[in-house]
Amino acid sequence: MRRQRRTKIVATLGPASSDRATVSRLFRAGADVFRINMSHTNHERMRELVAMIRDVEGESNRPIGILIDLQGPKLRLGAFKNDAATLDKDQTFVFDTDPSPGDGKRVHLPHAEIFAAIKPGDVLLIDDGKLRLTALETSTQRIVTRVEVGGKVSNRKGVSLPDTLIPLAALTAKDIADLDAGLDAGVDWVALSFIQRPEDIAEAKKITRGRAAIMAKIEKPQAVVRLPEILDLSDALMVARGDLGVEMPLEKVPGVQKDMTRACRRAGKPVVVATQMLESMIASPVPTRAEVSDVATAIFDGADAVMLSAESAAGQYPIEAVATMNRIAEQVENDAIYLPSLHVLHTEPEATGADAIAAATRQVAETLDLSAIVCWTSSGSTGLRVSRERPQCPIVAISPIVAAGRKLSLVWGIHSVIAEDAHDQDDMVERACRLAFKEGFAKAGQRVIVVAGVPLGTPGATNMMRIAFVGTDVDEV
């Protein structure tokens, strides 16, 4: 199955999409990667979903990526006497360490880390930012605040602190257990929630040890400030616009999205734009015009993937949501300004042989109007380097390692093929031509460019490119 677009689609599985038939329909509609949200999924159910996806993968003979999204540390209030209280603007309200039920003047905050880190002037946001308070006095047992935006607050509502660096590990005990279960099940990508610093990524990498790629979800201002360091350690980024829009002014989120997209493109690492992309399709069979424009903007900017959350997980129209996103991507990529706009943001290759080869491959392919760029890659790094160049022609990535093909299912422009490794350079070129023909990327008599690392099977050693004719008899090269 060949997609008619370069941008990938991530679809979240949930109550509306948790059976084998629906997973298959989502894939056929355009989903390239499936996301499993571990905030709402136990280990047994996660393994069942992975098995369903792998079954669809075997049926379609296409590598499919699986992303598990770890819950991360959740900061929540304690309970109230009457299950809720109403806070008025300008009143004083206290958070403390007393576990007794709260009222309209105080409530328990069961997180000692917050008391240790918060400072006067820091902001506290309650219930996804619906209530806003400013700290006036702080100690290890009490935080006295002024209510800036009031309203009703109930038991166990979430707390966000956009101004405070909280000394919490990004991986909770639940996250570590979920991560171990996901690795055992063979997932391809792991998304880390609520990270604040690069050390959070390093902690996860110690556990994964290369068995899955790490995606950093950027949803806190502290992570935005340290984005270059976080990107350096991560394998990909997700622009998690929902929580990011809670913890920083909404009007700043579009600029952060563009900055992250550009940073990832410069680094040659995938970037996923997520949250509320087609939100109205949770209850409607068609999106709003503004949502279509939002998705299109992410694609025009060169994002590797766009993601559906509740639209495919819990909405009434999961298949339609994926199909709609697929159509938007196809239309945008056929627009006359799409590729020129991508190249406006093109950056020079890094001063390495591998990056120079990837850049030269794109230039040669476009100068000679070749049918496809065919990459032989064992780790996926060659495919990533070529994708970074955003070439006009299709990219076919051939790998003998299934995990590499699945990982690349998230990457812009790459059509992954799993095949036995080549025996030598001649075999590599011949089979590249055969596969390009078989997968529908080249016709007999056309030319492709083959790029690889020699010796074969050496990860990261992109050092060779070769132009080859596809034989007129398919069996010839």
N, C-alpha and C positions, 0 to 999 in steps of 0.2 A: 504494500500500500504506500503510494507516494503522495505526500501532502503537496498542495499547490500554493504553499506559503513557506516563508523562512522563519517567521516568529512562531515560537512554541506556545502551547496552551497547557496550563496546569489546572486540573479539575479536582476539587475536594470531594471525597466520598463521605457519605453520612446516611441518615435515615431514608432520604429520598433516592439513594443510589448505592444500596448495600447488597444487591443481589447480582448474581453472575450475568444475567441477561442485560441488566442496566449498565454494568461495567463495560460489557461488549459494545452496547449501543453508544456509550459515551466515547469509547475509543474510535469507533467508526465515524462518529460525528466530528471528531477532531482532537480529542484529548491525547496529548503526548506523554504526560506525566500525571500520575495520580498522587494526591496528597491525603495522608491519613493524620487527622488531628488527634494527638494523644491526650488532649484535655478531655476528650469525650469517648475514648476508645480503650478498652482493656486489652491485655495481651492476647487472650484467646481470639477476640474479635479481630485484632490486628493481623494475626496469623491467617485467619480465614480470608480477610480481604487481600492479603498478599498472595495467597493461593489462587484466588479468583483472577487477579491481575496476571499472574504467571500463566494461568490457563488460557486467558485471552491472548497473551503474548505468543504462546505456542500455536494457537489456532491461526493467528494472523501472520506468524513468522516475521514479526517486527519487534525489535527491542523496545520495551516500555519502561520508563523510569518510575520508581516509587520513592516518594518523599514522606518521611515521618516528621511531624511538627511537634517538638517537645513543648510541654506546658510552660516551663520556666517558673521562677518564683512568683507567687501570687500574694500580694499584700491586701489584707482585708480587715475591716472593722470587726469588733465584737458584736454582741447582741444588745437590743434595747428592751426595756421593760414591756412595752406594748408592741414589740416587733418593729416599731418605727418611731421617728420623731421629726418635728419640723423645725428647721433652723431659719431664723430671720436675718436679713441683711444687717450688718454692723453689730450684731450681738457678739458676745464672747462665748467661745465654745472650747472645751478642754478635752484633749486626748490623754489618757493615763494608763498606768499598768494595773489598775484595779479590775479584776475579772468580773465584778458584779455588773448586772445589766445596766445599760445607760439610759439617759433621758435627753431632754432638750438642752441640757447644759454640759453634759460630758458623755464619753463612751470609752470603753476599753479598746486599746490598740495593741494587739498581741504580737508586736514585733519590736524587740529590744533594739534591733539594729537601727530602726528609725530614730529612736530617742537619742542614740549615740551619735547620729550623723547630722540631724537637722539643725539649722541655725535660724535665729530671728530673721525674718524677711523672706524665708523660703515659703513656697506655695504648696498647699496640699489640695489635691483634686479628688473628689469623691464621686463614685458611680459614673465612670467614664466622662468625668469633667462637668457633670451637671451641677455640682456644688463646688465652690472655690473658696478656700480659706487661706489666710496668711498667718504664719507663726509670729507671735509677739514675744513670748518668753519660752525658753526651752531648758529642759534638764533631763536627767536620766530616768525620770519617772512621770513628768508632766510636760505637755506641750499646750500652752495657752495660745489660742488663735482668735482672729477676728474674721467673721463671716463676710466675704466679699460678694458672693452670689449664693443666696439661700435656696431652700426648698425642702422637700421631704426626703429623708434618708432612712433606710431600713437595715435589717440585720445583714451582716457579712458582705456589705457592699465593698467594691474594690477601692483601693487607695493608690493614687499616683503622686510622685514627688518629682516634678520636672527639674527642680533646682538643686536636688540633693543627690550626691553620689553615695549610695547605700552599700555598705560592705557585705553584700550578699553574693554568694556563689551563683553563677548562672544556671548551674545544674543542681537541682534538688535531689533528694533521695529517690523521689518518684521518677525524675528525669533520668537518672542513672539506670534505674531498673527498666524503664521504657527503652532507653538507648540500647542496653544489653539485649533486650528481647528483639528489638528491631534489627540489630546486627545479626543475631542468630537466624532471623527470618530472611535475611538477605536483601534488606532495603538498600537503595542506591544513594540517597541524599538524606541528610539529617539537618533540620532547621532548628536553630537555637533561639529561644525567645527571651526578650528583655535583657539582652546583653548590654553591658555598660563600658567594657574595656577589652583590649586584646587578650588579656589573660584568660577571659572566659572562653575564647576560642581554643587557646592552648590546652585548657583543661579537657575539653571535649576531644581534641585530637589525640591526647594520651590514651583515651579509652578506645577510640575507633581504630587507631593504628593503620589507617589507610583502607579499612574495610568498607567505608562509606565516605562520601564527600560531605564537607561541612558548609552549610549555608547560614550566614549570619543575618538574622532579622533585625533590621534597623527600625526601632520603634521608641527609642528614648533619646532625648537631647544629648545626654552624656555620650551616647554612641556616635551621634552625628559629629560631635566635637573631635572624636578620636577616629574618625572614619578611615583615614589613610593607614593607620596601624592595624585596625580591624580588617580592612580589605587585604592587607599584606598577608595575614595569617589565614584568611578564609578562602574557600574554594568558589564561593558565590555569595551574592547579597540579595536580600529581599527587601523591597521598599514596603514595609508594613504600615500602610498609610492610616489604618484605623487607630491604633494606639499612638502612633506618631502625631496624629491630629488632635489627640487628647492632651498630650504632654507638651505640645508647642502650639503657638497660634496657627489656626487653620490656614491662614493666608501664606504661611511660610512653607507648607508641605509641598506645593508644586515645584518650588525652587530646589528644595532638598531632593525631590525625585529626579529632577534633571541633573543635579550635581552628582548624585549616586550613579545614574546611568552613564554619564560621561566618564566618571572615575573607573567604573567597571570596564568600559570599552577600552580605555587607555591601558588598563592592566590585563586585558584579555581574559576576564573572568565573567561568567554569566551574571545577569541581573534580572530579577523577577519583580514585576510591578503587581501589587496585590491590594485587595480590600475594596469592596463596594464598586467594582468595575461595572457590573450590570445588576446593581442591587435591586432595581425595580422588578427584575425578572424572577425574584423569589415568588411574587404573586401575580405577575403579568407575563403573557407569552411574548411580549415585545418590550424592548428597553426604551428609555427616554433618549431623545436626540443628544442631550448633554452626556449621557453615559457612552453613547457611540463615539462621540468626540473625544471623551476621556481615553477610551481604549485606543482610538486612532492616534492620539498624541503620543502615548507610550510606544506605539509601533513606529511612528515617524522618527522618534528619538533613538530608535535602534535597540530597544529592550530585547533581551533574549526570549523572554516569556512573559505572558500575562496570565493572571490567575483568577479563578472563580472560587469563592468560598461558600457562603450559604446558598448561593445561586444553584450550585450543583449538589450540595450536601443535604439541604433541607427544603429547598424551594419546590414549587409545584411544577416547574418546567426545566428540569436539569438537562435533558437532551437538547431542548431548544436553546438553552443558554450557551452550551458549548458550540452548537451549530451556528448561532448568531456571532459568537466571537470568532469562529472560523471564517465566516463570510466577511466580517469587518477586516480581518487581517489580510485576506486575499485581495479585497478591494483596495486597501491602502497600499499594499505592495505592488499593485498594478498601476498605481498613480505615477504620472510622469515625474513628479518631484521626489518620489520616495528614495531612490538610490542616490540622486544628487544631494539630498538633504543629509543622508548618512555620511557621505564623503566630506561634507563641510566640517564634520566633527572628527574626521580621520586624523589619527596621530601617527607620528613617525615610529617605525619599528624600533624596538630596543636593540642595543649594539651587541647582538648575539648572532651566531651563524644560523640558528634555527629561526629566529624572527626575520632575519634578512631573506632566508629562503621562502618563508611564508609570504612576505611582501612581494618578492619577485614573482612568485607563483601567480598571485592575483594580477599583477601587471602583465605578465605574459599571456595569461588566460584571456584578459580583456583586449589586449592588443591584437591577438590572433583570433578572437571571437571563438574560443574553444567551447565545447559542449558542456564540459564538467571538469571540476577539480576532484581527483580521486586521491584520498589520503590513506596510506597504510599506517595504522597506529595501534600500539599495544596498550599504552596507558591512557590514550585520549589527548595527549598534549599536542600532537601534530594537528588534530582536528580543531582544537581550541585556538591554536595560533592562526590557522587559515580563517577560521570564523571571525577572529578579531579584525581581519582585513575587510570584512563585509564585501566579498566579491560579487559581481553581477551574476556569474554562472553558478549552478548548483554545486554543493559540496557533498561528495559521497565519502563517508568514513568507513573503511573496512578494518575490522579488528578480529583477531582470533579469540579475544577475551570478552565474554558476554558482559561482564560488569562494566567494561569500558564503553561498549555500545549503549548500554542502558544509561550510563552517566551522561553520554553525549546527547541523549534524547531531549535534554533541557536546553541545548546550546543552539543559538541562532544558525539557521541555514543548513544544519547537518542532517543528512539522511544516513542513518547507521545501518551497516550490514555486518552480520557475524559470519566469518568464513575461516577456514584453516589458513594458517600462516603460509606465506610463499616460501619456496625452497631457495630461490635466488632472485637476482634482479630481473632476469628475463621472465621468469615465472610470475613475478610480482606485476610487471607491466602487462603481460598477457592476460592475467586474471583480472586486473583492474579494468581492462577494456571489456572483457566478457561481462563482468558484473555491472559496469556502466550501461551496457546494452540491455542486459536482462532486467535491470531495475528501471529502464525507460528514460535514462538520462543522455543517451547517445545513440545515434543511428549508424548503420554500416556506412563506412566512408568518412565519417566525421572524426574529429580529433579530440583527445582529452589530454590533460596534463596530470601526471602521476607524481606525488610527493611522498617522501618516506624518510625514515632514518636507516642508515646503513652503518654497521651490520644490522640486519633485520632483527626485530624483537628487542632492540635496545631502547628503553623508555627515554623520551625526551631528546633523542638524537636526530632531529629533523635536519638532514644535510644533503638531500638529493631531490632533484626534480627532472622529469623527462616527458617530452611530448610524444604521444603515440597515436597511431591510426587504429580505428576500430575496423576490423576486417570486413570485407564485403560479404563474406560467407559466415559471419559470426563465429565460426570455428577458427578463423584466421586472425592474425594481428599484423 
